[in-house]
Amino acid sequence: MFGDMDHYHEEDETLDVLKRYQEMLIRQGSSFFDLSEYECLIDFFIEQCNYKDAISAVNLAIKQHPYASSMKLKFAQLLIETGKPAKALRIIKGICDSESLNYEFFLARGVALNLTGRHSEARLDFERACELCSENMEELAYSIAQSCMQNGLTREAVEYLERAYHHNEDNILVLYDLALSYDKLDCPEKSIYYYRRYLDLDPFAEHVWNNLGLLYTGLNDIGNACEAFDLAIAINPDYHSAYFNKADLLILNNNFHGATQVYNDLLLHDAKNTRALCELGHCLDEMGNHKKALDIFGKALSVSIDCSDAWYGLGMVYFRQRKYRLSIYSLKKASIIQPENSDYLYMLGEAYTGLHKIDQAILAYSRASKLNPLDFEAWMACAQALFKKKRYDEAIRKLLQFCEYNDDNPTVNYRLAAYYTYQGDLTKGLLYFKKGLDLNFPEHRDMFSRFPKMRHYRDFKNLVEHFNQQDQP
């Protein structure tokens, strides 16, 4: 009771100081405020995230109290908060002696040093702050951890979070950050432990159940993952991430039927969710229910005619049905809406190939490989299309370009062997064939199957026999 009265009394004092301060600014005069009043004002502005007025108040305080190092420290803290750590360090340098026993001074300097990349020096200041702090150790350790997390120093953050946890095992902010940090450090079991501790205190935190589900997914613990996602959905039926994450898990385990149920559940709450409609369409397509998939993609387009994934889905279904003209039409639509999507262009190339329009396929594959240089299938499809047109030099150049990104792919080396041989350069053909054998010996059989002309060259057979003899004891 008395605590509440003190709180109201403090609020009245703050409002009184704020009123006097605002009156001073309106009349553009000057009034005297003691340090405690300035601290009250500045804290009020900081709580309101009004850093501009907080800095103005600090500057006035320093003018009226030029020897008050506490105000200079407050100024430095505000500079750090507003992204000016270098300037803060210059202010801090002038108050080293007067604040040498103040843990907040070392905390502020450590944070500023961290922000300027001087992490080793920051660590020394953080440790000094911990030595000087007799109270509020939990809060101090958490503040240091926040600085470390902000600067990507996850291991250091965990160390200080564990200290904060030691002082208070029920601080949900500490528990959440510990779980998050251990997840970043690829320690899923520890992350799960701290999320579980968090949920002991707040069992209705749907985002934490969702995160827990993702961790169980990473461990391939399907039962616990689904249970976690289900609880997140039960707590908040509008929490879309949990639906999508559960469906992704089921799809990864080839449970397309289960995934369709999840998407249908989401659509009961949000019938116009184009992402859910498209994902449902893709599942139905994978299950072979092409007619229903086409209907679902059509529904998505009725919600948004510019839904590129719906056009892509239509293109995929038509491609499977060998309706290549309709597939090309749909995939072109998708590519116009999202011209930077390499998957759309790759499938467009496949559809053109199905229609035997090889030149158009080459253009689509080529654009796809430029957009995504690591898309192995696009490079291979483009090279093979060039090969079909007997443009051997271009096919070889295409694969050599891919080798700049990945030169130890056996399939690429076998294809180069074939292309060089068909071009008439048997020496280079044998060179790349040997590289292919070194990388993956059994795959040479696939090459002979794809390129029967290679069987007629005794040199290739000799290399295979040589490798066979090497493998024998």
C-alpha positions in Angstrom: 0.0 0.0 0.0 2.7 2.5 1.1 4.7 1.5 -2.0 1.8 2.5 -4.2 1.6 5.9 -2.4 5.4 6.4 -3.0 4.9 5.6 -6.7 2.1 8.2 -7.0 4.2 10.7 -5.1 7.1 10.2 -7.5 4.8 10.6 -10.5 3.5 13.9 -9.1 7.0 15.1 -8.6 7.9 14.1 -12.2 4.9 15.9 -13.6 5.7 19.0 -11.6 9.3 19.1 -12.8 8.2 18.5 -16.4 5.7 21.3 -16.2 8.3 23.8 -15.0 10.7 22.6 -17.7 8.2 23.0 -20.4 7.2 26.5 -19.2 10.9 27.5 -19.3 11.2 26.3 -22.9 8.0 28.2 -23.9 9.1 31.5 -22.5 12.7 30.8 -23.8 14.0 31.8 -20.4 16.1 29.9 -17.9 15.3 28.1 -14.6 17.4 26.3 -12.2 17.0 22.6 -11.7 19.1 20.5 -9.3 20.7 17.3 -10.5 18.0 15.0 -9.1 15.4 17.0 -11.1 17.4 16.7 -14.3 17.8 13.0 -13.7 14.0 12.8 -13.3 13.4 14.7 -16.5 15.9 12.7 -18.5 14.6 9.4 -17.3 11.1 10.5 -18.2 12.2 11.3 -21.8 14.1 8.1 -22.1 11.1 6.1 -21.0 9.1 7.8 -23.8 11.9 7.0 -26.2 12.2 10.8 -26.7 16.0 10.9 -27.1 16.1 14.3 -28.7 14.5 16.0 -25.7 16.6 13.8 -23.3 19.8 15.0 -25.0 18.6 18.6 -24.8 17.9 18.2 -21.1 21.4 16.7 -20.5 23.1 19.6 -22.3 21.2 22.1 -20.1 22.1 20.1 -17.0 25.8 20.1 -18.0 25.7 23.9 -18.5 24.2 24.4 -15.1 26.3 21.7 -13.4 29.5 21.7 -15.4 31.4 19.5 -12.8 28.7 16.9 -12.5 30.3 13.8 -14.0 27.0 11.9 -13.5 25.4 14.1 -16.2 28.3 13.6 -18.5 28.0 9.8 -18.0 24.2 10.2 -18.8 25.1 12.1 -21.9 27.5 9.3 -23.0 24.8 6.7 -22.4 22.4 8.7 -24.6 25.0 9.0 -27.3 25.4 5.2 -27.2 21.7 4.7 -27.4 21.4 7.0 -30.5 24.3 5.2 -32.3 27.2 7.5 -31.6 29.6 5.3 -29.7 32.8 7.1 -30.8 31.5 10.4 -29.5 30.4 8.7 -26.3 33.9 7.4 -25.8 35.3 11.0 -26.0 32.9 12.1 -23.3 33.7 9.1 -21.2 37.5 9.8 -21.4 37.0 13.1 -19.5 35.3 11.5 -16.5 37.5 8.4 -15.9 38.9 9.6 -12.6 35.6 10.8 -11.0 33.7 7.7 -12.1 36.4 5.1 -11.5 34.3 3.2 -8.8 31.0 3.4 -10.7 30.0 0.1 -12.4 27.7 2.0 -14.8 30.7 3.9 -16.1 32.5 0.7 -17.0 29.3 -0.8 -18.5 28.8 2.3 -20.7 32.4 2.3 -21.9 32.3 -1.5 -22.5 29.1 -1.1 -24.6 30.7 1.8 -26.6 33.9 -0.2 -27.1 31.9 -3.2 -28.3 30.0 -1.1 -30.9 33.3 0.2 -32.2 34.7 -3.3 -32.6 37.1 -3.2 -29.7 35.8 -6.3 -28.1 38.8 -7.3 -26.0 38.8 -3.9 -24.3 35.1 -4.1 -23.8 35.4 -7.5 -22.0 37.8 -6.0 -19.5 35.4 -3.1 -18.7 32.5 -5.6 -18.4 34.5 -7.6 -15.9 35.4 -4.5 -14.0 31.7 -3.5 -13.9 30.9 -6.9 -12.4 33.6 -6.5 -9.7 32.2 -3.1 -8.7 28.5 -4.1 -8.8 27.3 -5.1 -5.3 23.6 -5.0 -6.2 21.6 -5.4 -9.4 24.0 -8.1 -10.7 21.2 -9.8 -12.6 20.4 -6.6 -14.5 24.0 -5.8 -15.1 24.8 -9.2 -16.5 21.8 -9.1 -18.8 22.8 -5.6 -20.1 26.2 -6.9 -20.9 24.7 -9.9 -22.6 22.5 -7.6 -24.7 25.6 -5.7 -25.9 27.3 -9.0 -26.8 24.3 -10.2 -28.7 24.0 -6.9 -30.6 27.5 -7.3 -31.8 27.3 -11.0 -32.8 29.3 -12.2 -29.8 27.0 -15.1 -29.0 29.4 -17.2 -26.8 30.2 -14.2 -24.7 26.5 -13.4 -24.4 25.7 -16.9 -23.2 28.4 -16.5 -20.4 26.7 -13.3 -19.1 23.2 -14.7 -19.5 24.2 -17.7 -17.5 25.4 -15.3 -14.7 22.1 -13.5 -14.8 20.3 -16.8 -14.7 22.3 -17.8 -11.6 20.9 -14.8 -9.8 17.3 -15.3 -10.9 16.2 -18.5 -12.6 12.7 -17.1 -13.3 13.7 -14.1 -15.5 11.8 -14.9 -18.7 13.9 -12.4 -20.7 17.1 -14.2 -19.7 15.5 -17.6 -20.4 14.4 -16.6 -23.8 17.8 -15.1 -24.8 19.6 -18.2 -23.5 17.4 -20.4 -25.6 17.9 -18.2 -28.6 21.6 -18.0 -28.2 22.1 -21.7 -27.7 20.1 -22.2 -30.8 22.5 -19.9 -32.7 25.4 -21.9 -31.2 23.9 -25.1 -32.6 23.2 -26.5 -29.1 19.5 -27.6 -29.6 19.2 -29.6 -26.4 20.3 -26.6 -24.2 18.0 -24.3 -26.3 15.1 -26.7 -25.7 15.8 -26.8 -21.9 15.6 -23.0 -21.6 12.5 -22.7 -23.8 10.9 -25.4 -21.6 11.9 -23.3 -18.5 10.3 -20.3 -20.1 7.1 -22.2 -20.8 7.0 -23.3 -17.1 6.5 -19.7 -16.3 4.4 -18.6 -19.3 2.8 -21.7 -20.9 0.6 -19.5 -23.2 3.5 -18.1 -25.2 2.7 -19.3 -28.7 5.9 -18.0 -30.3 8.0 -20.0 -27.8 6.0 -23.2 -28.6 6.6 -22.4 -32.3 10.4 -22.0 -31.7 10.4 -25.2 -29.7 8.7 -27.0 -32.6 11.4 -25.7 -35.0 14.1 -27.1 -32.7 12.4 -30.5 -32.5 12.1 -30.4 -36.3 15.9 -29.9 -36.6 16.3 -33.0 -34.4 13.8 -34.9 -36.6 11.7 -35.5 -33.5 8.4 -35.4 -35.4 6.1 -36.2 -32.5 7.4 -33.4 -30.2 7.6 -31.0 -33.0 4.0 -31.5 -34.1 2.9 -31.3 -30.5 4.6 -28.0 -30.0 3.2 -26.5 -33.2 -0.3 -27.8 -32.3 -0.1 -26.1 -28.9 1.0 -22.8 -30.6 -2.0 -23.1 -32.8 -4.3 -24.0 -29.9 -3.2 -20.9 -28.0 -3.5 -18.6 -31.0 -5.5 -20.0 -34.0 -4.3 -17.0 -36.0 -0.6 -17.7 -35.5 0.2 -18.5 -39.2 3.8 -19.4 -38.7 3.0 -22.5 -36.7 0.7 -23.9 -39.4 3.4 -23.4 -42.1 6.1 -24.8 -39.9 4.1 -27.9 -39.1 3.1 -28.4 -42.7 6.8 -28.0 -43.8 7.8 -30.7 -41.3 5.1 -33.1 -42.6 6.2 -32.4 -46.3 9.8 -33.1 -45.4 8.6 -36.5 -44.2 6.5 -37.1 -47.4 3.3 -36.8 -45.4 1.5 -34.7 -48.0 -1.9 -35.7 -46.8 -1.2 -34.5 -43.3 0.2 -31.2 -44.7 -3.0 -30.6 -46.7 -5.0 -31.0 -43.5 -2.9 -28.3 -41.9 -3.3 -25.9 -44.7 -7.1 -26.5 -44.7 -7.2 -25.8 -41.0 -5.4 -22.5 -41.6 -7.8 -21.6 -44.5 -10.7 -22.0 -42.1 -9.3 -19.0 -40.2 -8.0 -17.1 -43.2 -9.7 -18.2 -46.4 -7.9 -15.7 -48.6 -4.4 -16.6 -47.5 -2.7 -17.0 -50.9 0.4 -18.6 -49.5 -1.7 -21.3 -47.8 -3.7 -21.8 -51.0 -0.5 -22.2 -53.1 1.2 -24.5 -50.6 -2.0 -26.6 -50.6 -2.0 -26.7 -54.4 1.6 -27.9 -54.5 0.8 -30.7 -52.0 -2.2 -31.8 -54.1 0.0 -31.7 -57.2 2.6 -33.9 -55.5 -0.2 -36.3 -54.5 -1.3 -36.6 -58.1 -4.6 -34.8 -57.6 -4.0 -32.4 -60.5 -7.6 -31.3 -61.0 -8.0 -30.2 -57.4 -4.6 -28.5 -57.5 -5.7 -26.5 -60.5 -8.8 -25.4 -58.7 -6.8 -24.3 -55.6 -4.3 -22.3 -57.7 -7.3 -20.8 -59.5 -8.7 -19.7 -56.1 -5.4 -18.1 -55.2 -5.5 -16.1 -58.4 -9.0 -15.0 -57.7 -7.7 -13.5 -54.5 -4.7 -11.9 -56.2 -4.2 -12.1 -59.9 -0.5 -11.1 -59.3 0.2 -14.1 -57.1 3.3 -15.4 -58.9 3.4 -18.7 -56.9 -0.1 -19.5 -58.1 0.9 -19.0 -61.8 4.0 -21.1 -61.1 1.8 -23.8 -59.5 -0.4 -23.9 -62.6 2.6 -24.1 -64.8 3.9 -27.1 -62.8 0.6 -29.0 -63.0 0.2 -28.4 -66.7 3.8 -29.5 -67.2 3.1 -32.8 -65.4 0.1 -33.2 -67.6 2.3 -32.5 -70.7 0.1 -29.5 -71.6 3.3 -27.6 -72.4 1.6 -24.6 -74.1 -0.5 -23.9 -71.0 2.5 -24.5 -68.9 4.6 -22.0 -70.8 1.8 -19.4 -70.6 1.5 -19.8 -66.8 5.2 -19.8 -66.2 5.7 -16.7 -68.3 3.1 -15.0 -66.2 5.0 -16.0 -63.0 8.3 -14.8 -64.5 6.8 -11.4 -65.5 5.6 -10.9 -61.9 8.9 -12.1 -60.4 11.6 -11.7 -63.0 14.4 -12.5 -60.5 13.1 -15.9 -59.6 15.4 -18.5 -61.1 13.1 -21.5 -60.4 10.4 -20.0 -62.6 12.8 -19.6 -65.5 14.2 -23.1 -65.1 10.8 -24.6 -65.3 10.0 -22.4 -68.3 13.1 -23.9 -69.9 11.7 -27.4 -69.1 8.4 -26.6 -70.7 10.0 -25.2 -73.8 12.1 -28.4 -74.0 8.9 -30.5 -73.7 7.5 -28.5 -76.7 10.9 -29.1 -78.6 11.5 -25.3 -78.7 15.2 -25.7 -77.8 16.3 -22.2 -78.6 13.8 -20.7 -76.2 14.7 -23.3 -73.6 18.3 -22.3 -73.8 17.5 -18.6 -73.2 15.3 -19.5 -70.2 18.0 -21.9 -68.7 20.7 -19.3 -69.3 18.8 -16.6 -67.5 18.1 -19.0 -64.6 21.8 -19.9 -64.2 22.8 -16.2 -64.3 20.3 -15.4 -61.6 21.4 -18.3 -59.4 25.0 -19.4 -60.3 24.7 -22.3 -57.8 21.7 -23.8 -59.5 23.3 -27.0 -60.8 20.2 -28.2 -62.7 19.9 -24.9 -64.7 23.5 -25.1 -65.8 23.3 -28.7 -66.8 20.0 -28.3 -68.6 21.3 -25.3 -70.6 24.5 -27.2 -71.6 22.5 -30.2 -72.6 20.1 -28.1 -74.7 23.1 -26.5 -76.5 24.5 -30.0 -77.0 21.3 -31.2 -78.6 21.6 -28.3 -81.0 25.2 -29.5 -81.7 26.5 -26.2 -80.4 29.4 -28.1 -78.7 31.7 -25.1 -78.1 28.9 -23.2 -76.3 27.9 -26.3 -74.2 31.5 -26.7 -73.1 31.9 -23.0 -72.2 28.7 -23.3 -70.2 30.0 -26.1 -68.1 33.4 -24.5 -67.7 31.7 -21.4 -66.4 29.9 -23.6 -63.8 33.3 -25.1 -62.8 34.2 -21.6 -61.5 31.7 -22.2 -58.8 32.1 -25.9 -58.4 34.9 -27.8 -60.1 34.6 -31.1 -58.2 31.3 -32.2 -59.5 31.6 -35.7 -61.1 28.6 -35.2 -63.4 30.0 -32.0 -64.8 33.3 -33.7 -65.5 31.7 -36.6 -67.3 29.6 -34.3 -69.4 32.7 -32.3 -70.3 34.3 -35.6 -71.3 31.4 -36.4 -73.6 31.1 -32.9 -75.1 34.8 -32.7 -75.9 34.7 -36.1 -77.4 31.7 -35.3 -79.6 33.5 -32.1 -80.6 36.5 -34.2 -81.7 38.9 -33.3 -78.9 39.6 -36.8 -77.5 42.6 -35.7 -75.4 40.5 -33.3 -73.3 37.6 -35.8 -73.3 39.9 -38.4 -71.6 41.2 -35.7 -69.2 37.8 -34.9 -67.9 36.7 -38.6 -68.0 39.6 -39.4 -65.6 38.6 -36.5 -63.3 35.1 -38.0 -63.3 36.4 -41.5 -62.4 38.5 -40.0 -59.6 35.4 -38.2 -58.1 32.7 -40.9 -58.6 33.7 -44.1 -60.4 30.3 -45.8 -60.7 28.8 -42.7 -62.4 30.7 -43.5 -65.6 28.0 -46.1 -66.4 25.4 -43.4 -66.6 27.6 -41.4 -69.0 28.0 -44.4 -71.3 24.2 -44.8 -71.2 23.5 -41.2 -72.0 26.3 -40.9 -74.7 26.5 -44.3 -76.4 29.1 -43.0 -78.9 31.6 -43.0 -76.0 31.5 -46.9 -75.9 33.2 -47.0 -79.3 36.4 -45.5 -78.0 38.8 -48.0 -76.5 40.7 -45.3 -74.6 37.7 -44.8 -72.3 37.3 -48.5 -71.6 41.1 -48.8 -70.9 40.7 -46.1 -68.2 37.8 -47.9 -66.6 39.8 -51.2 -66.6 42.8 -49.4 -65.1 40.6 -48.0 -62.2 39.1 -51.5 -61.7 42.5 -53.0 -61.4 43.5 -50.4 -58.9 40.5 -51.2 -56.7 41.3 -55.0 -56.6 43.5 -56.2 -53.7 
